[in-house]
Amino acid sequence: MTENICNIQRFLDAHYAADEWPTLRWQAEEWAKTRPLAGLKLLDATPIYRNTLAKFMALLAAGADLYVPERTLMPRHAEIAAMLPQFGIKTAGKEDRFDIILDCAGSCSHLLPTLGYTELTRSGVPAYERAKRPVIVADSGIIKRIETGLGTGESFFRALAQLGHTDLEDKHLILVGYGKVGRGIVHYARHHHMRITVIDTADISATLPQGVDYLNVHDTVALNNCAAQAWCLVTATGKFNALHNRLDAATVLNHPTLLANMGVDDEFGTKIPRSRVLNNKKPLNFILEEPTRMCFIETTMALHNACALELLTADLPRHCMCPPTDVEEQLLHIATTRGCREMQHLHLFLGK
């Protein structure tokens, strides 16, 4: 491995045990032998935090000439971002052109790479409706459920604890949206013995765990009555303005209910002031030094990387695609056989 890769690994080894990031370590080791991205210029828009360095390490090991965006709306840890040049990771300029773009939330969809894109999130998919290059969406695979379910669910409660909210038993939590993130929040809320109401657009009552209540989002009277009495309301729909014209601003402003957002976009709408929502409507877990623990996010980052290699295949269709099943299965096998305790029982959460 090159000096830059060794320096990243030494930095990460000081913060993480080997079983917290087995797939990215494996990826870096294998790619250092074969260098499948040698001679290619990559732009990676993944939010930059300490654990993101493990993702970058694998791409560097693969021989990539690696860049990050100069300006982005994606959150980042300023100190970690400032360290990137010492590891050989460059900042993109206006004239730079790329072979592959590893995107997040469609933030680089306006650029045209030679080979194609890999997209990290579901919220970024609409930006690629008229894609002129192949797009492989990591979020469409089963692996993303580890990060968005277990990882984001765990980090929501870790963020609440950082704000001083640790006594959660029997408190009423309203969750809007029962997708991957919502399921993770319910998973951990039940461990905290909270009273839970899930609000969604469709009747999902039959799929909810025992003891979890359901409301339809279109029943605005019931929604607002529930919000006025709850301890906390958190959104996880992944949709901009999801509660606009549904959640009554006066009701919210006159009650002490905590409001939180776990989506990339503002899901509350303009009628609810930013100051009324924890972290000013940004995802609550981004108040943390590590918004998602390494063990929950590293397999997703390895999949995002692996999809870049799939773009080397000729004649891929120019639209959004799911990650190859065999690639996911290989990474899941490494995560569950070499990973920490949380990963060894992963099949119980994934239903596999």
N, C-alpha and C positions, 0 to 999 in steps of 0.2 A: 504494500500500500504506500501511497505517496505521503509526504510529510503532512500535507493538509488533512488527509484522512486520519492519519495517526493522531494528530492534534485534536481533531473533533472527538475521536474515540476516547482519548484520555480525559477530555473535558466531561463527556457523558458518563464515563465510568466513575467519576467522582460524585455523580448525582443519582445514578440508577444501578440496580443490580442487573446482572446479565439476563435473568429470567423475566425482567420487565419489558425487554424489547428484543425477543428472539428472532422475529421475522426480519426486521431491518438489519440486524447483525448478520443473519444468514444471507440476506440479499447482498449486503456489502461484500461479504467473503466470496460468494459465488461470482458476482459481477467483477470483482477485482481480477479474477482469473480470465474471464472471457471478454471484458470491456465492450459490451454490446452497443454502447452509446458513444464510442470513440469517434471524434470528428464531428459530432452533432452539437448544435447550440440550443440549449433549453432555457425556457423562462418558467419559473415556478412561483405561482401566486399564493401558495399556502400561507395562512397566517403564521407569523414568525414568533415562536416561543422556544424555550429551551429544548423541548422534545422534538421540534421541527428539525433541529440540527442532525438528528439521526436519519431523517428522510434525505436531507441534503448529502449526508455522508455516503449513502448508498448510490445516489446519482453520480457523485464525484468518482466513486469506485468504478462505476460503469464507464468512465471516461468522458462524461458529459462536460461541456463547457457551460457552466451553470450561472444563471442570472436570476435576480429577483426584480420586481417592478420598482421603479423610482418612486412613483406615487400610487397609492392604493387606498381604498376605503376599508380594506381588510385590517382588523386589529393586529397589533404587533407589540412585542415587548422591546422597548427602545434600546435597552442595554444589550440584548441578544442581537438585535438588528445591527447595532454598531460593531459587533464582533465579526460579522460576515466577511469583510475584506481580509482579515487575518487568516481565514480558512480558504481563501481563494475563490470566494463567491462574489460575483460582481453585481453592480446595479445597472439595469438597462437604461440606455439612452434613447432619444427619439429616433435615431437612425438605425438602431439595431434591428435585425431581422432574425427570426428563429425557425428552427426545424420543427420543434415540438413545444407546445405550450401546455403546462400542467396548471390548469386554471382552478379558481375557486369562486363560486357565486357568479360566474360569467363575467368577472371583472376584466378579463383580457380578450373577450370574444370579438372585440373590434379589430384585433390584430389578425393577420393572416399568415400562419406558419406554413412551412413547406409540406410537412407530413400530416399534421393534425393536432387534435387537442385531447387531453384527458381532463374531465371535469369532476371536481371533488364533491359537489353538493347538488341536491335536488333543486334548490332555489336557482341554480345557474342554468338549468336546462332550457327555460324559455328564451334565453339569450342566443341559443343555438338552433332555433326553429328553422332558420334559413342558412344553415352552415354550408360553407363552401369546401370544407375539409371533413374527414371523419372525426367523430367525437365519441370517445368511450367514457361512459358515466360511471365512476366508481360507486356513487350513491345507489345505483340500481342493483348492486349485488348484495349478497347476504352479509358480507363482512362489515358493511357500513352500519349494520344493526348493533355491532359491538360498541362502536363509538357513540352513535346517536342514541342508543338505548341505554346500555349500562353506563357508558362514559359520561354522557350529558346528564343523565339522571343523577348519577353520583355527584357530579360537579355542581348541580343546582343546589343540592343540600349542603355541599361543602361551602358554597358561596353564602348561603343563608347563615351557616355557622360562623363564617368570618364576620358577618354583620351583627353577630350576637344572638341569633335566633337558634337556640339549641334545644329548648324544651318544646318539642313538637307534638307530644302525645295528646291525642284527642282534639287537636286543633283542626279546623275545617279548611281543606285545600280544594280550590276549584282549578281544574285543568281544562283549558280550551284546546282541543286537538288531540286525537288519540292515534297519531302515527308512531314512527319509531321513537322519537323523542318523548312523546307522551307516555308510551308504554314504559319507558325507562323511569320516568318520574313517578308513575304509579307504583312501579316495582319497589322503589326505595321509600316512597311515602307509606306503603304498607308495612315496611320494616320499622318505620317510626311510629306505627300505630295511629296514623292520622285518619280523620274522617274525610272521605274523598268524593267529590262530584266531578264527573267528566262531562264536558260539553262538546258536542260535535254536530256536524251537518246531517249525518245519517244515524239511524237507530242502531247503535252498536251495543246495546244493553246486554245482548246475549253473549258477547265476546268479553265482557268485563269480568274481572275477578270478583269473587263473592264479597259482598259488603260494599262494593263501589257503586255509587248512584250515577244516574245518567239524566241529562237534559239535552233537548234539541236546541241548537243555537238560534233557530228561528223563533223560539218562544221567548221573546225579549222580556216579557213581564216576569216570567219565572227566573230568567237569567239575572235580571237586575235585583230582584228580591234576594236571590241566592248570594250575589256579589256583596250586597249590603250587610249580610250576616256572616260572611266568611272571614277567616283570618288572612288568607292569601289567595289571590287569583293569578295564575301564571298562564301565558299563552305559548303554544307550541304547534301552531298550525302550519308554519312555513309560508304563510300568505300575507302579503302586504295589506294593511287596513282590514284585517279579518273581523275586527269588532267595531269598525266604523259604522255608525248609525244603529248599532245593536246595544253597545254598552252606554248607558246614560251618564253623561259627564257629571251632572248634578248629584246623582246617586253616589258616584265614586268619590267626588270631592267632599261630600258631607259625611263620609264614613272612613274609619281608619284602616280599612282593608289594604293589606300590602299588595302592590301590583308589580309583576315581573314579566319579562319577555325572554324566551329562550330561542327565538328565531332570529335570523339574520336581519330581517326587515322590521319596520315599525308595524306591529300587528294591532295596536290599539287605535290608530287613527289620530287625526289632528285635533279632535275635540278634547282629547286627554293630554294635558301638558306633559312635556318630557320630564319636568321636575317631579311629577306625581308618580312616575314609574322608577323603580330601582334601577340604578346605572343608566338613567336618562334614556330608557327604552332600548339600550343596547343589550345583547345577551348577558344575562346576569353572571354567568360563569366567567366572563371576561374581566371581572374584577380580581380574579385569582392570578397568582403568578404563573400557574399552570392550569389553564382553563379545562383541559381534559387530561387525566392522568395518563402517563406514558403507556401503561399496560392496556388501556382501553382504546388508544388512538393509533398505536404503532402499526397494527395490522392493516388498518385503513390506509395509512400513509404508504405502506409497502405495496398495497394494491394499486394506489394512485401511480406509484412509480412503475409497477409492472405493466400497467396499461400503456405506458409510453413505449415499451418494447413491442407491444402488439401493433402499434402504428407503423412499425417497420415492414409489416406485411403489405404487399402490393394489392391494389384494386379493392380497398375497403370502401363500403358505401359512404356517401357524404351525408350522414345523419347521425343521430344519437344511437349508441349501442350499449348493451349490457357488457360487463366484464366477462371474459371467457370462464366457464364453470371450472375447467381444469386448473386455471391459475388460482382461482379462489380456494379450491379444495387443497391445493398444495400449501398455500399460506396458512389456511386454517389448521392443517395438520401440524405445521411447525409451531403455531401459536399454542395449540392445546397439548402438544407433547413436550415442548421445551419451555413453555411459559409458566408464570406464577400461578398461585392457587386459584385466583379469579378466572383464569383462562382454562384451567383443567376441567371445570364443570360448565364450560361454555354451552355445551349441547342442551343443557337444561333451559337456558334462556332462548337459544335460537330455535328450539324445537326440533333438533336433529338427533 
